[in-house]
Each structure stands twice: as C-alpha cells, then as structure tokens.
Amino acid sequence: MKKQNIDDYEYRKKVADTKHAVIGPVIHNLYDDDSINAYFRRISEKGIEWPDGTVRKYSVATMKRWLHDYRKYNYEGLIPVNRSDAGKSRKLSEEHKAFIKQKIEEYPKITGVRIYEDMMKEGLITMKDVSVDTLQRYIRNTGLRYASNSDVVLKYL
C-alpha cells in the first residue's frame, strides 16, 4: 500500500468521492436503516475503504459533519484542505528552538529528555506548556541531531 500525498489534488478528490459515497444514500433518502443515525452507526462499525486502500472507522458525528459540509458547501465541502500550520511547532517559541539547537551543538549525544529537563530547570518551559514528545518530535523532524552528528563525522574523515 502506497502512502498518498494529501497535497495531491487528485488524491483529495478521491477522498471527497469516498465521503460522498458514504453520505450519498442519506442525501437521496436511499438508506434501508430506521434512521440516519442507524445508517451511520452501521457504516461506522463496518469501516470505510479509503482511497489509499486502508479501511478506517469514523464516528457517527464525523459522518454527520460530512453531510453538513456537503449541504452547506456542496461537493467542495468534502474535499480536505491542508492545515496552514502543518509541519510547524505551535508550542515551541524561537527562544526554545535556539536553546535546543545550542544544546545539541554543544552536546551531540544529549537526549531529548535531558534537553527538556534543562529547559524546565532554566524556567523556559513547564510541563503544562510543552511535552517531552513535542520536543523530541521537533528534534526528529528538523534533523538537528543528524546535522550536528554529520559535522562531527566529517571532522574525523
């Protein structure tokens, strides 16, 4: 199974087609169930085959939202849109990012947990503001650790 790129308009259109196929019987009053809720419950339990080949289960509320979006915006309301903040950390400020980068440059083998603890000791973050997972995800996604390690490796070659 090939992972689809959500940026691809053709894939997003296939997703909209799938959603439309699910809500279509409700739109045209062609479902055999006692109610719309019963129809959506049955579909929810069975699962929906997505364009990438996976079978996903959605809640009744999600399918009702698809129906609402269709009634309000027509077919265009079913086409998924990309998040404007995709790939960006909402929790880490530029100060946090600079601190993380500096720590990794100073100590290439430092763990994300240790950086997190240091940031808490310095008063830069609290447990309520930022999680360890957020910090580790930031390090992994930005490639900071690999960039600093490759510099170290090149010094020895």
C-alpha positions as CSV (number, residue, x, y, z in Angstrom):
1,M,0.0,0.0,0.0
2,K,1.4,3.3,-1.1
3,K,1.1,6.3,1.2
4,Q,-0.7,9.1,-0.7
5,N,0.3,12.7,-0.6
6,I,-2.5,14.8,0.8
7,D,-1.2,17.8,-1.2
8,D,-2.1,15.9,-4.4
9,Y,-5.4,17.3,-5.6
10,E,-6.4,14.1,-7.3
11,Y,-6.0,12.2,-4.1
12,R,-8.0,14.8,-2.2
13,K,-10.7,14.5,-4.8
14,K,-10.8,10.7,-4.3
15,V,-11.2,11.3,-0.6
16,A,-14.2,13.6,-1.3
17,D,-15.6,10.9,-3.6
18,T,-15.3,8.4,-0.8
19,K,-17.1,10.7,1.7
20,H,-19.8,11.4,-0.9
21,A,-20.3,7.7,-1.4
22,V,-20.9,7.3,2.3
23,I,-23.4,10.2,2.7
24,G,-25.0,9.7,-0.8
25,P,-27.7,7.3,0.4
26,V,-28.7,9.9,3.1
27,I,-28.7,12.8,0.6
28,H,-31.0,10.8,-1.8
29,N,-33.0,9.1,1.0
30,L,-31.9,5.6,-0.2
31,Y,-30.8,4.0,3.1
32,D,-32.7,1.0,4.4
33,D,-32.0,1.6,8.1
34,D,-34.6,3.0,10.5
35,S,-32.8,6.4,10.8
36,I,-29.8,8.4,9.6
37,N,-28.1,7.7,12.9
38,A,-28.7,3.9,12.4
39,Y,-27.3,4.1,8.9
40,F,-24.2,6.0,10.1
41,R,-23.7,3.6,13.0
42,R,-23.8,0.6,10.6
43,I,-21.2,2.2,8.3
44,S,-19.1,3.2,11.4
45,E,-19.0,-0.4,12.6
46,K,-18.2,-1.8,9.2
47,G,-15.5,0.8,8.3
48,I,-14.8,2.7,5.1
49,E,-12.3,1.8,2.5
50,W,-10.2,4.9,1.9
51,P,-8.5,5.7,-1.5
52,D,-5.1,4.5,-0.2
53,G,-6.6,1.0,0.4
54,T,-6.8,1.2,4.2
55,V,-10.1,0.6,6.0
56,R,-10.9,3.3,8.5
57,K,-13.6,3.7,11.1
58,Y,-15.2,7.0,11.6
59,S,-17.7,8.1,14.3
60,V,-21.3,8.9,13.5
61,A,-20.6,12.6,14.4
62,T,-17.8,12.7,11.7
63,M,-20.1,11.4,9.0
64,K,-22.8,13.8,10.1
65,R,-20.3,16.6,9.7
66,W,-19.5,15.4,6.2
67,L,-23.3,15.6,5.5
68,H,-23.5,19.1,6.9
69,D,-20.4,20.2,4.9
70,Y,-22.0,18.8,1.8
71,R,-25.3,20.5,2.4
72,K,-23.6,23.8,3.1
73,Y,-20.7,23.8,0.6
74,N,-21.8,21.1,-1.9
75,Y,-19.1,18.7,-3.2
76,E,-16.3,21.2,-2.5
77,G,-17.0,21.0,1.2
78,L,-16.0,17.3,1.2
79,I,-12.5,18.0,-0.3
80,P,-9.9,18.0,2.5
81,V,-7.8,21.1,2.9
82,N,-4.2,21.2,4.2
83,R,-3.6,22.8,7.6
84,S,-1.9,26.2,7.3
85,D,0.4,25.3,10.2
86,A,1.3,21.8,9.0
87,G,4.9,20.9,10.0
88,K,5.3,23.9,12.3
89,S,5.7,23.7,16.0
90,R,2.9,25.7,17.7
91,K,4.3,25.1,21.2
92,L,8.0,25.9,20.8
93,S,9.0,29.5,20.5
94,E,12.1,30.8,18.6
95,E,13.8,31.1,22.0
96,H,13.1,27.4,22.7
97,K,14.3,26.3,19.3
98,A,17.5,28.3,19.7
99,F,18.1,26.7,23.1
100,I,17.6,23.2,21.7
101,K,19.9,23.8,18.8
102,Q,22.6,25.2,21.1
103,K,22.4,22.2,23.4
104,I,22.7,19.7,20.5
105,E,25.6,21.6,19.1
106,E,27.4,21.6,22.5
107,Y,26.5,18.0,23.3
108,P,25.7,16.0,20.2
109,K,24.7,12.9,22.2
110,I,22.4,14.7,24.6
111,T,18.9,13.2,24.7
112,G,15.6,15.0,24.2
113,V,14.6,14.2,27.7
114,R,17.8,15.8,29.1
115,I,17.2,18.9,27.0
116,Y,13.6,19.0,28.3
117,E,14.8,18.8,31.9
118,D,17.4,21.5,31.3
119,M,14.7,23.8,29.8
120,M,12.5,23.2,32.8
121,K,15.4,24.0,35.2
122,E,16.1,27.2,33.3
123,G,12.4,28.1,33.6
124,L,11.9,28.2,29.8
125,I,9.0,25.8,29.8
126,T,6.6,24.0,32.2
127,M,5.2,20.5,31.9
128,K,1.8,22.2,31.2
129,D,3.2,24.2,28.2
130,V,5.3,21.7,26.3
131,S,5.6,17.9,26.5
132,V,8.7,15.8,26.1
133,D,7.1,14.3,23.0
134,T,6.7,17.7,21.4
135,L,10.4,18.5,22.0
136,Q,11.6,15.1,20.7
137,R,9.3,15.4,17.6
138,Y,10.8,18.8,16.9
139,I,14.3,17.4,17.1
140,R,13.5,14.5,14.9
141,N,11.6,16.5,12.3
142,T,14.1,19.3,12.0
143,G,17.1,16.9,11.7
144,L,19.1,18.9,14.2
145,R,20.8,15.9,15.7
146,Y,21.8,14.4,12.3
147,A,23.2,17.7,11.1
148,S,25.4,18.1,14.1
149,N,26.5,14.4,14.0
150,S,27.4,14.6,10.4
151,D,29.7,17.6,11.1
152,V,31.4,15.5,13.8
153,V,31.8,12.5,11.5
154,L,33.2,14.7,8.7
155,K,35.9,16.1,11.2
156,Y,37.2,12.5,11.6
157,L,37.2,11.6,7.9
